[in-house]
Every structure is written in structure tokens, then in C-alpha cells.
Amino acid sequence: MKSVYHAADSRGTANHGWLKSRHTFSFGHYYDPKRMGFGTLLVINDDQVIGGQGFGTHPHRDMEIISIPLSSDLAHKDSMGNGSIIKNGDIQVMSAGTGVTHSEMNANADQIVKFLQIWIQPNKAGVTPRYQQISLADLIGKNEFGQVLSPNADDAGV
């Protein structure tokens, strides 16, 4: 298998005023036929959202959506009844399955939230939607490797 290297500064960009985003793979208005994901990994967006702004309620279906705040906090609400603050050091996964609506907003009015949003094509379509959030500090120690994500319910992480 041939290795492919993409420098960080070669990613696609978007600037919507309230949102600045760097797209590892084709996403939104950024399209590059050589960057259409990596297997089932479809999206890695490096997002920055100004205070009090964010992604209003919108739908998803049959997608694994992972959010990892790198600084500050995200406020999450969804049609499954979940509402939480995802803090720096947490990882959140939402399996959209048969369909879910949700919003992700900057939880703070006075600072930028920086986070990774990752989309993975599920290994099974049409499942019941679910939500999980954990603190990475509860899972692994500083400067340690550990599993943080798995499709298997009995594995470590979300």
C-alpha cells in the first residue's frame, strides 16, 4: 500500500465569520478528488467557532460523529434528549443511525472553542441512534497511548 502524505497547510479552508474550518478531506465547498476520505473515515475538520455561535439544529443519519474539544467547551443538544457540555479533554460520539437532529454550540460567549469533528461511515446502517461522552483523563494517563474509540461496546472508550 502506497503512503500518502498531506501537509497540514494543504488542507481545504472555510471562513464563515463565526466559523473557521480546516478540512482534511473534501467537505462542503472544498472539493479535491484526491481527498475523498480514507476508507470509512470521511471527515476530519479542525474547527474554530467564536463565542456564543455554532451549528444550529440540523439532521444526520447513518453516520458516526465524534467531537473532541481542543480548547474551551461545546454545548450539545439532540433529539434523543441529551444535553451536555463537552469540555476540553472529553470525547463525544453520536451514532446518528436511523436519524437524529442535534446542535453543537460554543458554550462560552467570550472565547473561541477549537475542536475536531470526525465523521466515520458506520459498519451497520439503520441502527438506533445513541450518544456517549467520556473524559479522556478517566481513560488514559498523560503521555500514554490508549484506545478511545471502538465500534465494539465491550472495548475501552466510546
C-alpha positions as a printed NumPy array, in Angstrom:
array([[  0.   ,   0.   ,   0.   ],
       [  1.394,   3.375,  -1.022],
       [  1.76 ,   6.018,   1.701],
       [  0.118,   9.377,   1.12 ],
       [  1.308,  12.497,   2.898],
       [ -0.729,  15.699,   3.062],
       [  0.88 ,  18.64 ,   4.858],
       [ -1.373,  20.389,   7.363],
       [ -1.209,  23.678,   5.46 ],
       [ -2.519,  21.959,   2.31 ],
       [ -5.959,  21.316,   3.823],
       [ -9.062,  22.99 ,   2.484],
       [-10.308,  26.045,   4.353],
       [-13.595,  27.766,   5.056],
       [-14.211,  31.09 ,   6.784],
       [-17.829,  31.899,   7.57 ],
       [-17.059,  34.679,  10.047],
       [-18.354,  32.79 ,  13.093],
       [-16.648,  29.547,  11.904],
       [-13.137,  28.944,  10.6  ],
       [-12.509,  25.406,   9.469],
       [ -9.669,  23.335,   8.033],
       [-10.837,  20.299,   6.057],
       [ -8.549,  17.261,   5.795],
       [-10.873,  15.694,   3.208],
       [-13.357,  17.116,   0.684],
       [-16.16 ,  18.77 ,   2.63 ],
       [-18.732,  21.477,   1.974],
       [-17.445,  23.895,  -0.657],
       [-13.942,  22.393,  -0.546],
       [-13.624,  19.643,  -3.136],
       [-10.487,  17.765,  -4.065],
       [-10.99 ,  14.421,  -5.87 ],
       [ -7.682,  13.198,  -4.383],
       [ -9.017,  13.814,  -0.851],
       [-12.281,  11.912,  -0.603],
       [-11.704,  10.38 ,   2.811],
       [ -9.659,   7.4  ,   3.898],
       [-11.673,   4.174,   3.87 ],
       [-14.613,   4.677,   6.22 ],
       [-13.038,   7.858,   7.647],
       [-14.877,  10.608,   5.748],
       [-14.296,  13.852,   7.666],
       [-11.672,  15.368,   9.954],
       [-12.493,  19.029,  10.366],
       [-10.39 ,  21.297,  12.573],
       [-12.986,  23.907,  13.589],
       [-12.905,  27.216,  15.476],
       [-16.209,  28.82 ,  16.498],
       [-16.478,  32.29 ,  18.036],
       [-18.21 ,  32.82 ,  21.381],
       [-21.934,  32.129,  21.541],
       [-22.127,  30.779,  17.963],
       [-22.266,  27.312,  16.478],
       [-24.111,  24.771,  14.42 ],
       [-27.87 ,  25.158,  14.955],
       [-30.192,  22.173,  14.967],
       [-29.674,  20.019,  11.884],
       [-30.192,  16.345,  10.945],
       [-27.856,  13.41 ,  10.424],
       [-28.451,   9.772,   9.572],
       [-26.216,   6.687,   9.377],
       [-23.034,   8.452,  10.46 ],
       [-20.707,   8.16 ,  13.473],
       [-19.913,  11.732,  14.556],
       [-17.084,  12.31 ,  17.005],
       [-16.359,  15.684,  18.631],
       [-13.144,  16.394,  20.545],
       [-12.739,  19.909,  22.029],
       [ -9.11 ,  21.064,  21.927],
       [ -9.801,  24.261,  23.875],
       [-12.898,  25.638,  25.596],
       [-16.305,  23.902,  25.599],
       [-19.114,  22.79 ,  23.266],
       [-22.78 ,  22.708,  24.249],
       [-24.552,  19.686,  22.751],
       [-28.328,  19.12 ,  22.461],
       [-30.089,  16.417,  20.463],
       [-33.459,  14.89 ,  19.668],
       [-32.651,  11.877,  21.888],
       [-32.971,  14.165,  24.926],
       [-29.24 ,  14.593,  25.539],
       [-27.89 ,  17.938,  26.607],
       [-24.331,  18.302,  27.835],
       [-21.212,  20.422,  27.879],
       [-18.318,  18.724,  26.096],
       [-15.15 ,  20.081,  27.689],
       [-11.543,  20.154,  26.565],
       [-10.27 ,  16.683,  27.437],
       [-13.581,  14.958,  26.644],
       [-14.559,  12.857,  23.656],
       [-18.138,  12.574,  22.453],
       [-19.647,  10.204,  19.924],
       [-23.112,  10.394,  18.452],
       [-24.291,   7.499,  16.298],
       [-26.938,   9.055,  14.083],
       [-28.349,   5.693,  12.95 ],
       [-31.974,   5.941,  11.791],
       [-31.852,   9.715,  12.232],
       [-31.203,  12.375,  14.832],
       [-31.208,  16.155,  14.973],
       [-28.654,  17.988,  17.081],
       [-26.857,  21.253,  17.686],
       [-23.267,  21.985,  18.716],
       [-22.68 ,  25.497,  20.027],
       [-19.77 ,  27.309,  21.638],
       [-20.718,  27.099,  25.328],
       [-18.91 ,  30.358,  26.117],
       [-19.772,  33.858,  24.975],
       [-16.278,  35.304,  25.398],
       [-13.84 ,  32.79 ,  23.916],
       [-13.242,  30.702,  20.81 ],
       [-13.85 ,  26.96 ,  21.002],
       [-11.445,  24.833,  18.966],
       [-12.416,  21.24 ,  18.255],
       [-12.058,  18.318,  15.913],
       [-15.159,  16.916,  14.288],
       [-14.702,  13.478,  12.767],
       [-17.231,  11.521,  10.695],
       [-16.941,   7.785,  10.182],
       [-19.213,   5.698,   7.996],
       [-20.829,   3.114,  10.316],
       [-20.302,  -0.608,   9.86 ],
       [-24.092,  -1.081,  10.036],
       [-26.848,   1.249,   8.771],
       [-30.252,   1.844,  10.34 ],
       [-29.291,   1.313,  13.987],
       [-30.954,   3.039,  16.932],
       [-29.255,   6.433,  17.496],
       [-27.059,   6.704,  20.592],
       [-24.876,   9.209,  22.422],
       [-21.84 ,   8.791,  24.67 ],
       [-19.357,  11.19 ,  26.232],
       [-16.372,  10.496,  28.467],
       [-13.356,  12.292,  29.88 ],
       [-10.134,  11.126,  28.278],
       [ -8.361,  11.643,  31.636],
       [-10.545,   8.86 ,  33.077],
       [ -9.41 ,   6.563,  30.278],
       [ -5.684,   7.2  ,  29.797],
       [ -2.902,   8.963,  31.669],
       [ -0.828,  11.869,  30.447],
       [  1.615,  10.876,  27.679],
       [  0.089,   7.396,  27.423],
       [ -1.455,   5.634,  24.466],
       [ -4.862,   4.083,  24.848],
       [ -7.941,   3.143,  22.922],
       [-10.51 ,   5.939,  22.927],
       [-12.945,   4.8  ,  20.232],
       [-14.293,   1.47 ,  19.026],
       [-17.326,   0.038,  17.25 ],
       [-17.415,  -2.707,  19.893],
       [-19.439,  -1.983,  23.039],
       [-17.095,  -4.024,  25.275],
       [-13.943,  -2.143,  24.221],
       [-12.425,   0.824,  26.045],
       [-13.508,   4.352,  25.172],
       [-16.638,   5.495,  23.389]])
